[in-house]
Amino acid sequence: MPEIALNLSRGCGNPTGFANLQPGDVVVDFGCGGGIDVSLAAHKVGSQGRIIGIDGAPQMIERAKQTVADAGLQDRNIEFRTAYLDKTQLPNDLADVVISNCVINLCPDKDAVYEEAFRILRPSGRIAISDIIFTESIAPELKERYQSTWAGCLGGAIPEEDYWQTVKQAGFDEFQIVARQTLTSEELEAMACCPGEEFAPPPSEEDRLLVEGKVTSVKFTAVKPSLG
Ligand SMILES: C[S@@+](CC[C@H](N)C(=O)[O-])C[C@H]1O[C@@H](n2cnc3c(N)ncnc32)[C@H](O)[C@@H]1O
């Protein structure tokens, strides 16, 4: 993996490790960042496959293109688009798999993002997602303090129950949790300051202790039902 991808990697899992990608699959990466999962997916889907990396930040798209070039994957069917995840502009029923790694927690309208994933997947297509959730509800004023640094991956996280409701309401079924892990205090601090302290200053010790044990990194899959 090229150094640029490793340095810019800000994931909380490895969706290509549990997405069961097959040669020839069309894969869309929601929030591709520096392109680490696009490159990993490219190895799995091979030269017959197609990968579309989407990110709202054009600067990240530029870096993801660099990753693909540095990885020697420029002859693969890989495209990038600058777009918000609730409006990808991709056609209906395009993808076999939508992957996403630590991004949807950052999106204010998670319903719209999951509806968009559902729309662009073909029937029987699936999602493979790593994300951050709260396992217990937290006080509104504490949530507000974390939201003041939304870039950190805790500001936009929502309670687990609401998260699963969002996924199911979009229409997905065959929902399966692949792995889950409560963040350690070091991981919590890193997550709260993602992508770096200059962008998202660390929470106070008191605020960090108030969420300790309540933040989980979760990996899951779900399927868009087939027609009929
Ligand atoms: C925590 S980083 C994860 C990047 C990458 N998936 C990885 O594992 O390294 C979040 C990425 O999501 C992008 N992002 C956040 N909100 C977005 C949105 N609403 N629409 C599109 N991209 C978004 C950011 O620009 C950033 O590149």
The ligand as an SDF file (V2000), in Angstrom:
LIG
                    3D

 27 29  0  0  0  0  0  0  0  0999 V2000
  -12.6420    9.7190    8.6200 C   0  0  0  0  0  0  0  0  0  0  0  0
  -12.3150   10.0040    6.9130 S   0  0  0  0  0  0  0  0  0  0  0  0
  -12.3170    8.3110    6.2990 C   0  0  0  0  0  0  0  0  0  0  0  0
  -11.7130    8.2190    4.9210 C   0  0  0  0  0  0  0  0  0  0  0  0
  -11.5050    6.7890    4.3670 C   0  0  0  0  0  0  0  0  0  0  0  0
  -12.7590    6.0790    4.2550 N   0  0  0  0  0  0  0  0  0  0  0  0
  -10.5170    5.9990    5.1950 C   0  0  0  0  0  0  0  0  0  0  0  0
  -10.8570    4.9390    5.6940 O   0  0  0  0  0  0  0  0  0  0  0  0
   -9.3820    6.4620    5.3320 O   0  0  0  0  0  0  0  0  0  0  0  0
  -13.8640   10.6300    6.3170 C   0  0  0  0  0  0  0  0  0  0  0  0
  -13.9100   11.0060    4.8460 C   0  0  0  0  0  0  0  0  0  0  0  0
  -15.2880   11.2090    4.4950 O   0  0  0  0  0  0  0  0  0  0  0  0
  -15.4220   12.3820    3.7320 C   0  0  0  0  0  0  0  0  0  0  0  0
  -16.7980   12.8840    4.0120 N   0  0  0  0  0  0  0  0  0  0  0  0
  -17.3020   13.2740    5.2020 C   0  0  0  0  0  0  0  0  0  0  0  0
  -18.5870   13.6160    5.0860 N   0  0  0  0  0  0  0  0  0  0  0  0
  -18.9150   13.4310    3.7740 C   0  0  0  0  0  0  0  0  0  0  0  0
  -20.1150   13.6080    3.0190 C   0  0  0  0  0  0  0  0  0  0  0  0
  -21.2420   14.0420    3.5890 N   0  0  0  0  0  0  0  0  0  0  0  0
  -20.0880   13.3320    1.6960 N   0  0  0  0  0  0  0  0  0  0  0  0
  -18.9370   12.8910    1.0980 C   0  0  0  0  0  0  0  0  0  0  0  0
  -17.7820   12.6990    1.7630 N   0  0  0  0  0  0  0  0  0  0  0  0
  -17.7660   12.9670    3.0880 C   0  0  0  0  0  0  0  0  0  0  0  0
  -14.3020   13.2870    4.1990 C   0  0  0  0  0  0  0  0  0  0  0  0
  -13.9720   14.2410    3.2160 O   0  0  0  0  0  0  0  0  0  0  0  0
  -13.1890   12.2810    4.4770 C   0  0  0  0  0  0  0  0  0  0  0  0
  -12.3880   12.0630    3.3410 O   0  0  0  0  0  0  0  0  0  0  0  0
  1  2  1  0
  2  3  1  0
  2 10  1  0
  3  4  1  0
  4  5  1  0
  5  6  1  0
  5  7  1  0
  7  8  2  0
  7  9  1  0
 10 11  1  0
 11 12  1  0
 11 26  1  0
 12 13  1  0
 13 14  1  0
 13 24  1  0
 14 15  1  0
 14 23  1  0
 15 16  2  0
 16 17  1  0
 17 18  1  0
 17 23  2  0
 18 19  1  0
 18 20  2  0
 20 21  1  0
 21 22  2  0
 22 23  1  0
 24 25  1  0
 24 26  1  0
 26 27  1  0
M  CHG  2   2   1   9  -1
M  END
$$$$
